[in-house]
Amino acid sequence: MPAKSRVILLLKYPIICLFIFLPCTVHANFDFNANCLKAYQLIFELKLNAARQLIVTEKRAHPKNAIVPLLENYVDYFYLITTESKDDFERLKEEKSKRLDLIEDEDSNSPYYLYAQAEINLQWALLRSRYGEYFTAAREIKKASSELQENSKKYPGFRLNAKGIGLINVFLGNLPDGLLKTALSAFGIKGDVQKGIAMLDNLAQGLPRSTYEPFYEEVVFYYSFVLSDIVHAPDAYAKTMKYTARIADSSLLKAYLQAYVCARNAHNDEAIAILANRPTGDAYQPFPYLELLMGTAKLNKLDYSATVNFKKFLALNKGCNYIKDANLHLSWVALLNGDTGAYKAYTAKVKAEGYTYGERDKQAMNEALAPTPNHNLLTARLLFDGGYFNKAAAILADERVNSFSSMKDKAEFCYRSGRIAEALDKDDTALVDYQGAVNYGKGLKYYYAANSALNMGKIYARKKSSAKAKAYFNQAINMKDHEYANSIEAQAKDGLKHVGN
């Protein structure tokens, strides 16, 4: 078709042309047709039942369409993320090999042949890492990486390759020491954080108004979590809100992404508003975690109606994650209300109920085993997490380090004071406070000292004082056997890379 005719056709019939020119329609047995695209869209709105129905219809109409097993895997992936069900994880993971077998029997000359296999391997690797299946996850990441690299060589213009490659680079480049990193090292796999971020950012900017636009929401889903959770980017909030703005408000996944990133990045009131106005109804996949997220955001502004949300989460939740975390938050509400009996009852539940697969549940167990939190320190902590920095500062304004008797509380007071000062752009004050946290907290199992050293490294890096930045990043790395050790170490090592080590 001549270029001029193609342009005219695109302008007059954009929806029809989407299906004509979308790269996946070249091969009939990898046919991302209108039915499949609609199912894919519904998955990313978290309307999983409707997506399942369309997939069943597609299987009947086109039993050889190899896009179907990929879509089925997407449904399972988001179902397991929203339910957190270990039982369903064990049941559904048996489907992986069947789907790969179906795809491997199809047209190896399609750009979707290796891409679909890589997507399935990567999705299961991410799921397995939530339940400690690190060696199998490492093998799947290696397989996905090889498939995407090969596909990139065969089809350099197939832009979707960059999504998985970018995600793998960030994930591996920022991986802390541990079982998964050990397993991946055995396979000789390494990553590059900055390369991965650049790839994801290019996709987020470039997919709109391209023939790959239907895949935009998936890119933004992964990119938002990379920015907020993995690299802790200062612009995580700004970029997430920018890139999610063009996603339809009917998407529950959009509400989740925005609220999660707002809550993580000191935009607490905005998180509450988004969750309060999120789309609801039987069309959407049940997502109990959103109640926990709402409760956490409410408690961060000292709104004790958060209790309702925490209890609702525990009632609705059929999975194994965040049970300890929810009970810990309920214990804090009780403590702040002066109900020591209820506080002890909830901390007992933290110890007795739930699992410790996830970092938040591990930390909840640590905190339940620790001494009872100081009222003012806990209040300042919650307000800080919500982004209410001046209010947090006011809580600690009349306190001094000698006001506290235990080394834990002394270290925490210095740490909280440092975090607040840094958030209020008082870096020199923050450095003094953080040094106090290091002095009082080194040798303790709490994270205050190590995270203070990490934050000092970041401040000195911003000040272009490379020698001091390196010294504090290394100090953070060398502190062992404390809470959040893996995350702090990973951030410190990434910091060293940025200051030229």
Secondary structure, 3 states (H helix, E strand, C coil): CCHHHHHHHHHHCHHHHHHHHCHHHCCCCCCCCHHHHHHHHHHCCCCHHHHHHHHHHHHHHCCCCCHHHHHHHHHHHHHHHHHCCHHHHHHHCCHHHHHHHHHHCCCCCCHHHHHHHHHHHHHHHHHHHCCCCHHHHHHHHHHHHHHHHHHHHHCCCCCCHHHHHHHHHHHHHCCCCCHHHHHHHHCCCCCCHHHHHHHHHHHHHHCCCCCCHHHHHHHHHHHHHHHHHHCCCCCHHHHHHHHHCCCCCCCHHHHHHHHHHHHHCCCHHHHHHHHHCCCCCCCCCCCCHHHHHHHHHHHCCCCCCHHHHHHHHHHHCCCCCCHHHHHHHHHHHHHHCCCHHHHHHHHHHHHHCCCCCCHHHHHHHHHHHCCCCCHHHHHHHHHHHCCCHHHHHHHHCCCCHHHCCCHHHHHHHHHHHHHHHHHCCCHHHHHHHHHHHHHHHCCCCCCHHHHHHHHHHHHHHHCCCHHHHHHHHHHHHHCCCCCCHHHHHHHHHHHHHHCCC
